[in-house]
Amino acid sequence: MSRSEVRYRFMARKLALSLCLIALLISPTVQAFGSRDCYDPPKDEFDPIITPQERQFFYSLKNDEERDLFIDLFWYRRDPTPETYENEFRDEYYRRVIEANRLFSFGKTDGWKTERGHFYIRYGKPDKIERTKDGEVWSYAYIPELDAKNVTVNWIDVCHCGDLQSQVSRNLADALLNVPKSELSAEKMLLRDPKSFLNTPKKIRSKYTSLEQRASKGPFLNELALQLSTDFNKATDRTVEVLLKLNIPAARISQSQDAQDKADVMHIYASFVTLTGSIAMVIEREVRFDLASVAAQNNFNVEIPLYLRSGWYRIDLAVEDINSGRISTVSQGLKIPLLNACETRNK
C-alpha cells in the first residue's frame, strides 16, 4: 500500500470519530447513562439480580458519577475472571435478558421485566416445560443458587393477558426462605468506598498484544478483504445487544499445514472507545473453524454478541488469519441506538 493510501485511511479514521462527536452533540436521543429522568438502574437494568443491600446503597448515592461507579462495581464484583477483559457473568445475564424478551414479552411489557423473565434470568432455563390449559409448569432437577432439588413452578395466566404468575412448590418456597446469606450481603468494599476501589488500576494484559497495537495505531490494512456489519437487539432500557458480524472470502484464508492441527484459527481483537476516550469494552476471541466447510460456503462468517450502552463509539478492530499471517484492521464510528421509550416518557 502506498504512503498516500495509508494517509488517506488515517484521515478517514479521524473523520469518522469527528462525525460521531458532531452527531452526539446534535442528537436529542443520546443521554448520559447516569441520568435518572426516565432511567432507574436497579429497576431498569438489573432488577432480577440486585440484592436488597445494593439497592438501598444505590439510592443513597448523591450524584450520577457515584451511580455510574456503582454500576461498574456491580458487574466487577460478579466477574468470575477479573484478570481478563471478559465478564462471563455479565454476558450470560444479558443473554438471558434477550432470551426472556423473546419468550415472555406481552403487550408493551418486555419479557425480562415479567415474573417469568426474572425467574428465568436468575435460575436459568428449566429442564422441562409442560404446557397446560391454564399456563405452564417448569421443572428443575436442581437449582444450585438455592441448593434445591426437584423444583417445580406452576405458571398461571390469571389475567388472561399473557403475564403468567407463579405458584411455587413447597420445596422451592422453603428454599427461597433460606437463601444463603452470601447471596444477600453486599461486599464490604462496596459499602465502604466504591470510588477508591474503582480507581485502582486493574492489571489486565491483552492476549493479542500485536493485534491491539494494529487496531489502535495501524498500519490500517485489509489483507483479508474483511467486511464488518452490525445488528442490534434491545436488552434492557439502556443496554443493547450488538451483533458484530465479520465476513471474509474463503479465498483469502490459508489452510493449516500442521497435520496434527484439526482446525484453522482466526484471532479477533476489538475495542469500543467512547467519545471521551475511555475504553468501554474489549473483546479477544480465538475462532477455530474447518476451512473445507468455509470453502463450501465461499465465506468465513462469525457473529459475536456483545452488550453495550446506547450511544456513540469508535470501534477499533483487528483480525488475523494465523496460518497466513494476513491481517485486516477496521476503525470506524458506531452508533448504538436507544431502543426504548425514554423520550416518550419525558414528554
N, C-alpha and C positions, 0 to 999 in steps of 0.2 A: 504494500500500500504506500502511495506517495505521501510526502510530507504535507502537501496541501489537503489530501483526503483526511489525514489524521487531524489536522487543524479544523477541518470542516466538522468532523464528528464531535470534537471537543466543544466548538462553538454551539452546535446543535444541542449538546447536553446542557450547556449553560442557559440556552434559550428556553429549554423545556422547564427548568426549575424556575426561571423568571416568570413564565406564563402561569405556572402553578401559584406563585405568590400573588400575581395580579388577580387571578381568579378567586383566590381566598379572600382578598380584600374587598372584592365587589360582590361576592356571593352571600346572600342572606341566609342560606340554609346551613352553612358550616358554623357551628357554635363551639365554644370551649367545652371540653369534655366534662369539666367540673361544674358547669352551670347547672343550677338546680331549678331553673324556671319551669322546666317541664320534665326533669330527669332526676330520679331519686335512685342512686346506685343500689342500695340494699334491696329495694323493691324491683327496680327495672333492669338489674344486671345479674345479681347472684342471689336472689331471694331463696332458691331451694337449698342452698348450702351454707349460708351465713349463720354464725352462731348468735345466740341472744346477746352475749357479751360484746361481740364485734359490732352488732347492730347498734347497741347502746353507745359504744365508744364512737362510732361514726357520727352519730347525731350530736355528740358533744364537741365535735371539731368546729373551728370557728371560721375557716375560710376555704376557698376552693383549692389552694395549694396543699393544705393539710389533707383534704379529702382525696385529692389525686395521689398523694403519697400513700395514704391508707390503701387505696385500690391496688397500687403496685405491690405493697407489702402483703395484701390479702392473697395475691397469687403466688408471691415469692415463698411465703411460709408453707404453701401446699406443694411446692415444686419438688418432686422426688429426686431430681438431678440438678441441683442449683449450680453445679460446676459447669454445666453446659448451657447453650443458648436455648435449647428446647425446654418447654414446660409441659410435660406429658399430661399432667392433671388438668391444666387449663385447656389443652387441646381436646381432651376427652370430654370435658364439661361442655364445651361449645358444640362438639359433635353430637352430644345427646340433646342439646338445645335444638339444633337443626332438625334432628330426627323427631323430637317431640312436636315441633311446629308442623312437620309433615303429617304426623299421625293423629294429633289431638286438637288441632285448631278448629274452632267453630265460630260462625258469625264474624265479628270483628276482634275476637279474642285469640291471641297467639297460643298455640298448643303448649309452649313451655310454661305459661302462666297458669295453666289449669292444675287441678289436684293430681290428675294422672300424669301430667307433664312433670310436676315436682317429684313424684314418686319415681318415675322413670329415670330422671336425671340423677337422683340421689342413689338409687339402688340398682339401676341398670335394667336391661331388657329381661322380662320374665322368661323362665324356661318353657312355659306353656301358656297359651291364651285360648280360652274356651268362650265362644260366643253364646250368649243366652238371649231369650226374648226380651229381657229387661236390661241387658247390658253385656258384661263380660266378666270372666273370672281369670285372674292372674295367679300362676303357681310358680313358686321359687323353691328349689331344693334346699338352698342355703343363701342367706344374706349376710355376708361377712361383716358389714358395718354394724349390724345388730346382733351378730352371733346367734341368729335364729334359723332353725331348720324347718323344712316342710311348711313354708308360709303360703297362705292363700289370701287373696284380696278380691272381694266382690265389688264390682263397679256397677252402680245402678243409675240409669238415666231418669232421675226423679222428675226433672223439669221437662222431659221430652224435647230437649233442645240440643242434645249432643254433649252437654257438660256433665259427664258421669261423676258421681260421688262415691266415696269408698265406704265399705262395710268390712272391717278387718277381722281376721280370725283371732281367736283367743291368744294363741302363742305370739302373734305379731303385736297385739295390744300390750302383752306383758313385756315384750322386747322393747317397745317404744317407751315404756315407763322406766326402763332400766338401761338407757343408752349409756355406754361407757363415758365417764366424766371427762376423759381426754378429748372426746368429741365436742364437748360443750365449754371447754376452757380456752380462753384467748391466751396467746403466747405472752410471756412476761415482757418481752421486748416490744410487743405491740402496745401494751398499756403504758409502758414507761416513756419511750421516746422514739416513735416511728421515724421521725425525720432524720435523726442522727444515724439510725440503723441503715436507712436507705441511702444516705450519703457516703456510707462506707463502700469503697470500690470493690466490685465483685470480680474476682480473678477468673475470668473465662478466656480460654485460649482457643482460637479458631483451629478446627481440624484441617482446614484448607487455606493455609496462610497465603499461598501464591494466588489462589483464586480471589481471596479477599482483597489483595493488592490490585489485581487486574480489574475487579469490579468497581473499585473506587477511584483508581488512578490511571487505568489504562495500561498499555495501548488498547484502544477500543476496536476490536476486530470481530468479524462474523465468519470465521472459517468453517462453521458447521451449518451455515445458512439457516440459523435459528429463527423461528417465528414465535413471538410471545403474544399471548392474548389473555384476557381475564374475564371472569364472570362473577356475579355477586348474588348471594342469598342472605336474606335477613336472619339474624340470630336473635339478639335482644334489641332493646330500643336504641342502642347506640353502637353495638358491635355487629360487624358484618362478616359473613364467611366469604373470603376471597378465594376463588378457584384460579390458581396460577397454572396456565396451560402452555406447555412447551411442545413445539413441533420441529423435528429435524428430519430432512430427507434421508432415507436409508443409504443412499449412495455416498453420503458424507461420513458415514460411520465405518470404522475398521473393525475387523474381527480379531479376537484374541488369538495369538499364535501359541499360547500355552495350552498344551493338550490336557493338562490336569485342571485347568480353569474351565468350569462348565458354563460360565456366564460371562457376558461382556458387561462393562461397567461404565457408568456416567457419573461424574461428580457435579453437584449443583450447589452454588453458594448465592444467596440473595440477602440484601439488607434493605430495610424500609426506613427512610430518613424523613423526619418531619421537617416542616418549613423553618423551625428554629435550629435545625442542625443536629438534633438528638436522634439516636437510633431507636426506633420503636420496636423493631423485630429483626432477628437474623435467623435464617434457615440454612442448614447444611445437610444435604442428603446424598447418600450413595444409592444409585438406582442400578440394580442388576437386571439384565434382560437377555433374551435369546435373539441373536442377530438374524437367524433364519426366520423367526416369526416377524421381526421388524421388516425384513426384506419382502416378505409375502404381503405386508400391508403398505409397502413403499415408504413408510414413515415411522419414526420413533416418536411416540406420543406419551407424555406423562402429565398428570394433573395433580397438583399439590394444593390441598385445602389448608388455609390459614385464617386466623381470626384477628381483625384489626378494627379499631375505632374508625368511624366515618371521618372523612377529611381528606386533605391533600398530602401526598408523599412523593418522594423520589425513590424509585426502585433501582438499585444497582445490582445487576445480575451477571454471573459468570458461570458458564457450563463447559466442562472439559470431557472429551472422549479420551479415556485413559489409554486405550490401545494406540491411537494415532497421535495423541498429544494435541489435537486440534481444539481450539478454544473459541467460544463466542461470548461476547460481552454486550450487555444492554444497559443503558442508563436513560431513564425517561420518567416523566411525571405520571402519577397515578392518582386519580380522583376516586375515592370510595364513597358512594352515595349514602345519604342519610335515609334509611328505609323505614321511617316511622312517621307518626302523625304529630310530631313535636310542634311543628309550625302551626298546625291546625288548632292544637290545644292552647297555643299562645294568643290566638286571635280573639 
